[in-house]
């Protein structure tokens, strides 16, 4: 495998890993906002609840950025 092929394979793996899971915010009961993690199969589960939408969206953006950096 050439260095170029290796770099391309690593990039494809990184993109696939990023596509697998994503953090998102949804309105929840009681005026709260649910931060959830959704996988590639579109299944999701709650991570935390927030009273303020902006805080929830900031947390989701931070977690998505960390996920990208980790990949």
Secondary structure, DSSP 8 states (H G I E B T S, - for coil): --HHHHHHHHHHHHHHHHHHEEEEEEE-GGG-EEEEEEETTS-EEEEEEESSHHHHHHHHHHHHHHHHHH-
